[in-house]
Each structure stands twice: as structure tokens, then as C-alpha cells.
């Protein structure tokens, strides 16, 4: 028998591979920490209140810009009032300000983050203003944001229990609170009234023009806006305030165009993204008008999506199923679907309506050119597009039409090259994508603002 040739290691391997250890950096840091604990190979000693801490210059320089600059200049450092060891620190009210001062001076960013988390846990209605001042002094962004969030959530109750403290808020803090979309504990009229009281308190009118930019006048009703415009001396004395009120009145006068005229001063305030269900069928009722919503922020048991967690809003004008829904400019649009006629017959309809979550009210908009069910409705740019579906005679449609809110009018656009219904559609990257089943196909609808 021929002798078997022994393969070398090189011949048994097939090629190059990049090998990387995910635990190497942790092992290195653990070894350095053990060396520090044992006092081995340390090359610098920190002294705090007569207590010595052995350390490595390279590690300190990696953690702190202060030490990096200092060691590069080959200077000797002596730390005062810095009561910490390794990566653990015991924080308490008596030392927190000293720790913040030392951490800020030495640019120990992780230490400042730990202090911020400690102070956030201590945040309450008695110390929020003092903690904001600390955050401002030491540039603690996490703590600043936490104080803003606290005020946004509790502003209504603080106005009742500690009104003088609210009126003493620094301008920068009040501005951030007014800017928040989640400031829902006060109506917009109450926010306006608070702004006026704050400006009049200690005569802080130099902030008026900027602060009023964050009052969402478009969320006030028309009667309130007229009262504000005609009677309030602040508005009459300020061109900026007058312009803001006029802008809001013009917004209300153009009812149908509101979705494409949205600005930060008309955008509704809300606690979180909200899930809505609209219409459909029930066993006991053929077509339903219901509008329900599920808002996780308002729910104590968000993991249980039961019936109790859904809340009712104003119902649609007409019950319908197999309809389509789209969102444009924070308004909810419902179009087409099947509805019951007076004769009891059910068929596709062309009617459409719009829901305003600010007023919990529905308004009819112009009906579509075609009756449609099992179609696709998508918001693209300043238009709604309705594509395909079946009409009242159950005929499958190739037509596409679009709705212009400014004109409150539907017009036909380029149709598909085939009829389709029960298809799927979604808007992404400025295009409306349409897909079908039999035969397989994909259409793309592009927005044309002409």
C-alpha cells in the first residue's frame, strides 16, 4: 500500500479569517483594576482628604480630559474633596455639591452622569427648582431634561399648590415646558393665561415676543381668540402677539386646509403615539360608528390590552366597514367603505370625513369621484390618494384619485394599467407603494404637487 502523506498544518487550513474577542477589553480593564487594588504597576497616586488612591495614568487619562491634559504636561495633581473609590461612589445630600464641583472641574463625565441619576431619583415638588439651578450650573443635561419632564407632568397641580414658585421659574425652564408636546395637563387657554401672569410678574416683558411663540394659539377656539385679540392689552401692545393671534384666526377660517397648514403653533399636544380603531363590523351591529383609542401612557397595566384599556371618542357620522384610513397633518381621514342605505342595502360609498383630535369632533369633506371599498388610501405630500377598490356595483376599479385639502376637492390622476382591489399599500420615502396578489405586481405612486 502507498504510504499516506502527512498534511502540514498550513495545508489543512483553508484561508484567512478575522478573529476577534468580545471579552478582551473587559478582561484588560478587570486586570488593571486588580493591579490598582493590589498596588501593582500603578504610576500615580491621588490624595483626597489625606486618603491615598493608587491608579494608572493611562486609565485616568482615558476617563478624564482633565487628567489627560495634565499628564501630557507632566504635572502633578492633588484632588481635594473627591470621596470616591474605583467606579463606585456613595452619594448623599451632604457631599453631592462637592462631588459635582470636583467632577466638573476634573471633567469626569461618568461621575457627573452618576450624580445626575442620583438627583433625578430625589426630584420632587419641593426641590425641582433648586435641582434645575444645579443642572444649569454644572451643565447636567440629563437632570435639566428630567426637571422639564417633571414640570410638564405636574404643572397643573403645582399651579394650584405652589403658584408663586411657578411664577418664579427661570425663563429658559418655562420656555422648554411650553415647547413640550406632552404638556396636556393645561388647556391652551390656561397656558396663555400662565404666560401672561409670568410676564407680568416682576415685569418680564422683555421675554414676551419669544415666549408667546410657544403658546399654540391655533389650539384655542375662535371665540377665545377673538376675546384675546380684542380685549387683552398685551396683544394690543405687541405686533408679534397680534400677528400670532391673526395667524390662528386665519387657520380656523380655512377649515379644510388645516392639515397642510400645520405649524408648531397648531400641532396638538399629546402624551404619546396613540393607536386608534375606527368602524368595522360587529356581530350584533352590521356597521359600527365607533372610534376608540389606546394610549399606553394613560394605562396602568399596559401589558394587558383588554377592553378596559380602550377608551371611546366621538363616533363617525356614519357607520362603515371595509373603509380606509389615513393621517395627514395630525388629522384622521376616513374614506369610502361599505355603508347601509335607508333601504337596508349595503354597498360601497364615496363619502369621506375628517376627525380633529383637538376638539374630538368629525367634519364631512368632499366625497370621492368613485364609490370605493377594499381600496388603498395614503397621504403623500399635501394630498390624499385613493387607489383601486370596488365600486357600488362590485366592479373592480383601475382608477386613482387624489384629495386636495386646500380646495376640498377630489380629482382623477393617472390610473393603473389594470383593475385591482383587496390590495395592500403603504407610504414610505415619499412614495405610495401598491402591491397585489393575482397576478403578482407592484405599483408606485409618486406625489405631484402641480
GULO-126568 format. One record per residue (C-alpha): x, y, z; residue in three letters; residue number from 0. Coordinates in steps of 0.02 Angstrom, whole numbers, plus 50000, padded with zeros to 5 digits. Layout:
N
> X; Y; Z; residuo; num
> X; Y; Z; ala; NUM
...
END
This chain:
450
> X; Y; Z; residuo; num
> 50000; 50000; 50000; unk; 0
> 50061; 50176; 49962; unk; 1
> 50114; 50270; 50114; unk; 2
> 49991; 50404; 50169; unk; 3
> 50057; 50579; 50152; unk; 4
> 50053; 50680; 50314; unk; 5
> 49974; 50852; 50284; unk; 6
> 50054; 51002; 50365; unk; 7
> 49951; 51121; 50471; unk; 8
> 49961; 51252; 50334; unk; 9
> 49892; 51130; 50205; unk; 10
> 49746; 51081; 50317; unk; 11
> 49685; 51259; 50337; unk; 12
> 49577; 51338; 50202; unk; 13
> 49605; 51525; 50215; unk; 14
> 49609; 51684; 50316; unk; 15
> 49480; 51731; 50447; unk; 16
> 49469; 51884; 50557; unk; 17
> 49456; 51825; 50737; unk; 18
> 49401; 51946; 50871; unk; 19
> 49375; 51925; 51058; unk; 20
> 49221; 52010; 51129; unk; 21
> 49283; 51992; 51308; unk; 22
> 49462; 52053; 51287; unk; 23
> 49428; 52235; 51335; unk; 24
> 49331; 52182; 51491; unk; 25
> 49473; 52065; 51541; unk; 26
> 49603; 52203; 51518; unk; 27
> 49502; 52326; 51623; unk; 28
> 49474; 52194; 51758; unk; 29
> 49661; 52158; 51763; unk; 30
> 49703; 52343; 51777; unk; 31
> 49577; 52363; 51917; unk; 32
> 49653; 52214; 52008; unk; 33
> 49826; 52291; 51988; unk; 34
> 49759; 52453; 52060; unk; 35
> 49683; 52360; 52209; unk; 36
> 49847; 52267; 52238; unk; 37
> 49952; 52425; 52215; unk; 38
> 50050; 52342; 52074; unk; 39
> 50119; 52438; 51925; unk; 40
> 50025; 52596; 51975; unk; 41
> 50110; 52755; 51917; unk; 42
> 50012; 52894; 52003; unk; 43
> 49936; 52923; 52175; unk; 44
> 49782; 53030; 52205; unk; 45
> 49760; 53106; 52377; unk; 46
> 49585; 53153; 52439; unk; 47
> 49563; 53212; 52619; unk; 48
> 49727; 53127; 52669; unk; 49
> 49672; 52962; 52593; unk; 50
> 49780; 52893; 52452; unk; 51
> 49719; 52805; 52296; unk; 52
> 49842; 52716; 52182; unk; 53
> 49799; 52724; 51998; unk; 54
> 49861; 52711; 51819; unk; 55
> 49891; 52870; 51721; unk; 56
> 49831; 52790; 51559; unk; 57
> 49664; 52740; 51637; unk; 58
> 49637; 52911; 51717; unk; 59
> 49679; 52999; 51554; unk; 60
> 49555; 52889; 51461; unk; 61
> 49417; 52933; 51584; unk; 62
> 49452; 53118; 51608; unk; 63
> 49505; 53256; 51488; unk; 64
> 49570; 53349; 51641; unk; 65
> 49694; 53210; 51685; unk; 66
> 49740; 53182; 51503; unk; 67
> 49791; 53364; 51481; unk; 68
> 49878; 53366; 51649; unk; 69
> 49979; 53207; 51619; unk; 70
> 50026; 53263; 51445; unk; 71
> 50100; 53418; 51526; unk; 72
> 50183; 53304; 51655; unk; 73
> 50105; 53395; 51801; unk; 74
> 50067; 53326; 51973; unk; 75
> 49886; 53327; 52030; unk; 76
> 49813; 53336; 52203; unk; 77
> 49625; 53308; 52215; unk; 78
> 49527; 53387; 52357; unk; 79
> 49353; 53338; 52417; unk; 80
> 49331; 53192; 52299; unk; 81
> 49261; 53049; 52406; unk; 82
> 49257; 52907; 52279; unk; 83
> 49346; 52742; 52250; unk; 84
> 49358; 52647; 52086; unk; 85
> 49192; 52654; 51990; unk; 86
> 49082; 52655; 52146; unk; 87
> 49027; 52808; 52242; unk; 88
> 48912; 52835; 52390; unk; 89
> 48812; 52994; 52361; unk; 90
> 48716; 53087; 52495; unk; 91
> 48647; 53264; 52515; unk; 92
> 48797; 53322; 52618; unk; 93
> 48927; 53286; 52483; unk; 94
> 48834; 53298; 52318; unk; 95
> 48880; 53479; 52282; unk; 96
> 49065; 53447; 52320; unk; 97
> 49063; 53294; 52208; unk; 98
> 48981; 53392; 52068; unk; 99
> 49110; 53530; 52085; unk; 100
> 49254; 53407; 52081; unk; 101
> 49180; 53307; 51938; unk; 102
> 49150; 53463; 51836; unk; 103
> 49325; 53531; 51870; unk; 104
> 49408; 53365; 51826; unk; 105
> 49288; 53331; 51681; unk; 106
> 49240; 53160; 51750; unk; 107
> 49088; 53137; 51638; unk; 108
> 49037; 52968; 51707; unk; 109
> 49040; 53038; 51883; unk; 110
> 48928; 53183; 51828; unk; 111
> 48809; 53059; 51749; unk; 112
> 48800; 52960; 51912; unk; 113
> 48763; 53121; 52006; unk; 114
> 48627; 53164; 51882; unk; 115
> 48542; 52995; 51906; unk; 116
> 48552; 53015; 52095; unk; 117
> 48472; 53188; 52089; unk; 118
> 48337; 53131; 51967; unk; 119
> 48284; 53000; 52093; unk; 120
> 48272; 53137; 52226; unk; 121
> 48169; 53254; 52115; unk; 122
> 48004; 53313; 52192; unk; 123
> 47886; 53462; 52201; unk; 124
> 47990; 53546; 52339; unk; 125
> 48163; 53539; 52261; unk; 126
> 48136; 53542; 52072; unk; 127
> 48185; 53725; 52056; unk; 128
> 48345; 53704; 52159; unk; 129
> 48392; 53550; 52060; unk; 130
> 48366; 53644; 51897; unk; 131
> 48486; 53778; 51959; unk; 132
> 48615; 53642; 51998; unk; 133
> 48588; 53568; 51825; unk; 134
> 48613; 53737; 51745; unk; 135
> 48769; 53774; 51849; unk; 136
> 48856; 53609; 51809; unk; 137
> 48782; 53583; 51635; unk; 138
> 48690; 53423; 51682; unk; 139
> 48582; 53394; 51529; unk; 140
> 48502; 53235; 51597; unk; 141
> 48446; 53324; 51754; unk; 142
> 48384; 53477; 51657; unk; 143
> 48276; 53366; 51547; unk; 144
> 48210; 53273; 51698; unk; 145
> 48156; 53436; 51781; unk; 146
> 48069; 53490; 51620; unk; 147
> 47979; 53323; 51610; unk; 148
> 47929; 53337; 51793; unk; 149
> 47855; 53510; 51766; unk; 150
> 47765; 53457; 51607; unk; 151
> 47682; 53316; 51703; unk; 152
> 47642; 53411; 51863; unk; 153
> 47618; 53591; 51806; unk; 154
> 47431; 53594; 51837; unk; 155
> 47444; 53535; 52017; unk; 156
> 47595; 53646; 52052; unk; 157
> 47496; 53797; 51993; unk; 158
> 47365; 53755; 52123; unk; 159
> 47482; 53710; 52268; unk; 160
> 47634; 53823; 52237; unk; 161
> 47584; 53961; 52114; unk; 162
> 47720; 54081; 52172; unk; 163
> 47856; 53953; 52135; unk; 164
> 47787; 53928; 51959; unk; 165
> 47789; 54116; 51930; unk; 166
> 47970; 54118; 51988; unk; 167
> 48025; 53992; 51857; unk; 168
> 48176; 54047; 51754; unk; 169
> 48133; 54095; 51576; unk; 170
> 48234; 53954; 51498; unk; 171
> 48143; 53823; 51601; unk; 172
> 47969; 53892; 51566; unk; 173
> 48009; 53902; 51381; unk; 174
> 48057; 53718; 51373; unk; 175
> 47897; 53671; 51466; unk; 176
> 47790; 53772; 51343; unk; 177
> 47880; 53692; 51196; unk; 178
> 47837; 53516; 51252; unk; 179
> 47708; 53417; 51151; unk; 180
> 47667; 53324; 51312; unk; 181
> 47602; 53475; 51407; unk; 182
> 47423; 53412; 51415; unk; 183
> 47377; 53449; 51596; unk; 184
> 47326; 53626; 51547; unk; 185
> 47217; 53687; 51405; unk; 186
> 47298; 53806; 51282; unk; 187
> 47195; 53948; 51354; unk; 188
> 47266; 53908; 51527; unk; 189
> 47442; 53904; 51454; unk; 190
> 47410; 54077; 51381; unk; 191
> 47347; 54140; 51549; unk; 192
> 47502; 54070; 51636; unk; 193
> 47614; 54156; 51508; unk; 194
> 47528; 54322; 51544; unk; 195
> 47543; 54301; 51733; unk; 196
> 47727; 54254; 51717; unk; 197
> 47766; 54404; 51606; unk; 198
> 47675; 54524; 51722; unk; 199
> 47763; 54452; 51875; unk; 200
> 47915; 54563; 51905; unk; 201
> 47882; 54648; 51736; unk; 202
> 47973; 54522; 51624; unk; 203
> 47902; 54591; 51463; unk; 204
> 48071; 54579; 51375; unk; 205
> 48033; 54394; 51352; unk; 206
> 47857; 54421; 51283; unk; 207
> 47885; 54406; 51096; unk; 208
> 47986; 54247; 51111; unk; 209
> 47883; 54162; 51246; unk; 210
> 47718; 54188; 51155; unk; 211
> 47790; 54094; 51006; unk; 212
> 47768; 53936; 51110; unk; 213
> 47586; 53968; 51152; unk; 214
> 47487; 53868; 51024; unk; 215
> 47352; 53994; 50982; unk; 216
> 47289; 53882; 50844; unk; 217
> 47229; 53759; 50977; unk; 218
> 47113; 53890; 51054; unk; 219
> 46935; 53904; 50990; unk; 220
> 46882; 54053; 50886; unk; 221
> 46780; 54139; 51022; unk; 222
> 46927; 54135; 51142; unk; 223
> 47044; 54203; 51008; unk; 224
> 46926; 54348; 50972; unk; 225
> 46914; 54388; 51157; unk; 226
> 47104; 54384; 51173; unk; 227
> 47131; 54491; 51018; unk; 228
> 47002; 54623; 51063; unk; 229
> 47024; 54641; 51249; unk; 230
> 47197; 54596; 51309; unk; 231
> 47319; 54741; 51322; unk; 232
> 47471; 54630; 51295; unk; 233
> 47409; 54580; 51123; unk; 234
> 47360; 54757; 51078; unk; 235
> 47531; 54822; 51130; unk; 236
> 47634; 54691; 51038; unk; 237
> 47646; 54672; 50850; unk; 238
> 47712; 54495; 50872; unk; 239
> 47566; 54444; 50983; unk; 240
> 47441; 54524; 50864; unk; 241
> 47518; 54430; 50717; unk; 242
> 47510; 54265; 50811; unk; 243
> 47325; 54286; 50852; unk; 244
> 47285; 54337; 50672; unk; 245
> 47380; 54185; 50609; unk; 246
> 47274; 54073; 50720; unk; 247
> 47111; 54155; 50663; unk; 248
> 47161; 54130; 50481; unk; 249
> 47200; 53948; 50520; unk; 250
> 47024; 53921; 50589; unk; 251
> 46942; 54010; 50443; unk; 252
> 47023; 53889; 50320; unk; 253
> 46940; 53734; 50391; unk; 254
> 46981; 53609; 50254; unk; 255
> 47160; 53670; 50226; unk; 256
> 47210; 53649; 50409; unk; 257
> 47302; 53482; 50383; unk; 258
> 47426; 53563; 50263; unk; 259
> 47442; 53724; 50363; unk; 260
> 47505; 53641; 50521; unk; 261
> 47645; 53728; 50616; unk; 262
> 47716; 53706; 50791; unk; 263
> 47581; 53829; 50849; unk; 264
> 47439; 53720; 50785; unk; 265
> 47512; 53548; 50821; unk; 266
> 47408; 53457; 50953; unk; 267
> 47490; 53416; 51118; unk; 268
> 47487; 53231; 51164; unk; 269
> 47568; 53114; 51288; unk; 270
> 47624; 52978; 51166; unk; 271
> 47588; 52898; 50999; unk; 272
> 47411; 52832; 51007; unk; 273
> 47328; 52682; 50923; unk; 274
> 47153; 52710; 50851; unk; 275
> 47022; 52587; 50786; unk; 276
> 46880; 52655; 50680; unk; 277
> 46719; 52574; 50621; unk; 278
> 46707; 52396; 50556; unk; 279
> 46582; 52258; 50592; unk; 280
> 46513; 52179; 50750; unk; 281
> 46405; 52027; 50766; unk; 282
> 46259; 52121; 50841; unk; 283
> 46280; 52275; 50730; unk; 284
> 46314; 52265; 50543; unk; 285
> 46414; 52428; 50532; unk; 286
> 46482; 52525; 50679; unk; 287
> 46525; 52708; 50702; unk; 288
> 46645; 52683; 50848; unk; 289
> 46810; 52773; 50867; unk; 290
> 46917; 52702; 51006; unk; 291
> 47096; 52734; 51058; unk; 292
> 47232; 52650; 51160; unk; 293
> 47359; 52766; 51240; unk; 294
> 47495; 52671; 51336; unk; 295
> 47542; 52823; 51442; unk; 296
> 47366; 52831; 51515; unk; 297
> 47360; 52646; 51558; unk; 298
> 47418; 52573; 51723; unk; 299
> 47425; 52396; 51652; unk; 300
> 47491; 52423; 51477; unk; 301
> 47536; 52239; 51456; unk; 302
> 47351; 52192; 51462; unk; 303
> 47272; 52253; 51301; unk; 304
> 47096; 52211; 51359; unk; 305
> 46933; 52300; 51325; unk; 306
> 46953; 52406; 51482; unk; 307
> 47110; 52487; 51410; unk; 308
> 47020; 52558; 51258; unk; 309
> 46931; 52725; 51276; unk; 310
> 46791; 52793; 51167; unk; 311
> 46793; 52955; 51070; unk; 312
> 46662; 53040; 50962; unk; 313
> 46587; 52914; 50838; unk; 314
> 46593; 52934; 50650; unk; 315
> 46443; 53019; 50567; unk; 316
> 46400; 52855; 50478; unk; 317
> 46443; 52676; 50519; unk; 318
> 46551; 52589; 50390; unk; 319
> 46665; 52441; 50359; unk; 320
> 46799; 52397; 50228; unk; 321
> 46845; 52582; 50228; unk; 322
> 47017; 52661; 50226; unk; 323
> 47104; 52775; 50350; unk; 324
> 47250; 52896; 50330; unk; 325
> 47334; 53028; 50438; unk; 326
> 47382; 53199; 50370; unk; 327
> 47438; 53346; 50474; unk; 328
> 47379; 53263; 50637; unk; 329
> 47203; 53243; 50567; unk; 330
> 47124; 53071; 50543; unk; 331
> 47038; 53044; 50374; unk; 332
> 46912; 52906; 50338; unk; 333
> 46851; 52873; 50161; unk; 334
> 46740; 52752; 50067; unk; 335
> 46697; 52579; 50129; unk; 336
> 46529; 52493; 50142; unk; 337
> 46381; 52579; 50224; unk; 338
> 46198; 52541; 50245; unk; 339
> 46070; 52641; 50148; unk; 340
> 45893; 52681; 50206; unk; 341
> 45828; 52532; 50109; unk; 342
> 45938; 52417; 50211; unk; 343
> 46051; 52381; 50062; unk; 344
> 46237; 52382; 50093; unk; 345
> 46357; 52443; 49959; unk; 346
> 46515; 52545; 49930; unk; 347
> 46505; 52732; 49963; unk; 348
> 46605; 52884; 49907; unk; 349
> 46584; 52987; 50067; unk; 350
> 46733; 53043; 50171; unk; 351
> 46758; 53132; 50337; unk; 352
> 46895; 53200; 50449; unk; 353
> 46924; 53185; 50636; unk; 354
> 47002; 53326; 50739; unk; 355
> 47078; 53256; 50899; unk; 356
> 47092; 53432; 50974; unk; 357
> 46904; 53453; 50980; unk; 358
> 46851; 53269; 50973; unk; 359
> 46739; 53310; 50825; unk; 360
> 46707; 53247; 50648; unk; 361
> 46681; 53351; 50492; unk; 362
> 46625; 53292; 50320; unk; 363
> 46740; 53328; 50174; unk; 364
> 46705; 53318; 49987; unk; 365
> 46653; 53144; 49927; unk; 366
> 46766; 53045; 49811; unk; 367
> 46732; 53033; 49624; unk; 368
> 46708; 52844; 49637; unk; 369
> 46623; 52739; 49768; unk; 370
> 46760; 52628; 49840; unk; 371
> 46784; 52483; 49959; unk; 372
> 46934; 52367; 49979; unk; 373
> 47050; 52504; 49913; unk; 374
> 47205; 52596; 49973; unk; 375
> 47212; 52772; 50045; unk; 376
> 47379; 52856; 50076; unk; 377
> 47440; 53030; 50124; unk; 378
> 47576; 53092; 50007; unk; 379
> 47639; 53270; 50024; unk; 380
> 47490; 53387; 50031; unk; 381
> 47368; 53261; 49955; unk; 382
> 47271; 53102; 49994; unk; 383
> 47273; 52966; 49860; unk; 384
> 47134; 52837; 49841; unk; 385
> 47185; 52691; 49731; unk; 386
> 47084; 52548; 49657; unk; 387
> 46948; 52454; 49751; unk; 388
> 46771; 52400; 49707; unk; 389
> 46625; 52516; 49671; unk; 390
> 46442; 52505; 49720; unk; 391
> 46412; 52378; 49579; unk; 392
> 46556; 52267; 49642; unk; 393
> 46658; 52314; 49489; unk; 394
> 46846; 52318; 49516; unk; 395
> 46922; 52488; 49478; unk; 396
> 47086; 52541; 49397; unk; 397
> 47060; 52724; 49442; unk; 398
> 47164; 52831; 49560; unk; 399
> 47105; 52998; 49629; unk; 400
> 47180; 53123; 49748; unk; 401
> 47108; 53244; 49875; unk; 402
> 47172; 53422; 49892; unk; 403
> 47130; 53492; 50066; unk; 404
> 47158; 53672; 50010; unk; 405
> 47019; 53655; 49879; unk; 406
> 46920; 53520; 49969; unk; 407
> 46911; 53429; 49803; unk; 408
> 46948; 53257; 49729; unk; 409
> 47020; 53241; 49553; unk; 410
> 47067; 53090; 49448; unk; 411
> 47252; 53060; 49413; unk; 412
> 47342; 52932; 49306; unk; 413
> 47251; 52763; 49326; unk; 414
> 47332; 52593; 49342; unk; 415
> 47351; 52483; 49188; unk; 416
> 47237; 52354; 49269; unk; 417
> 47093; 52347; 49392; unk; 418
> 47132; 52296; 49569; unk; 419
> 47051; 52276; 49740; unk; 420
> 47093; 52195; 49906; unk; 421
> 47271; 52253; 49877; unk; 422
> 47395; 52324; 50002; unk; 423
> 47477; 52494; 50006; unk; 424
> 47599; 52593; 50112; unk; 425
> 47683; 52763; 50104; unk; 426
> 47871; 52765; 50128; unk; 427
> 48010; 52883; 50070; unk; 428
> 47887; 52999; 49983; unk; 429
> 47808; 52861; 49877; unk; 430
> 47645; 52763; 49890; unk; 431
> 47684; 52579; 49859; unk; 432
> 47541; 52468; 49798; unk; 433
> 47554; 52278; 49787; unk; 434
> 47431; 52146; 49727; unk; 435
> 47411; 51958; 49731; unk; 436
> 47347; 51887; 49566; unk; 437
> 47449; 51909; 49462; unk; 438
> 47592; 51975; 49567; unk; 439
> 47631; 52158; 49533; unk; 440
> 47696; 52316; 49615; unk; 441
> 47646; 52495; 49577; unk; 442
> 47724; 52654; 49641; unk; 443
> 47625; 52817; 49652; unk; 444
> 47732; 52975; 49659; unk; 445
> 47669; 53140; 49728; unk; 446
> 47645; 53280; 49602; unk; 447
> 47611; 53448; 49685; unk; 448
> 47552; 53529; 49525; unk; 449
END
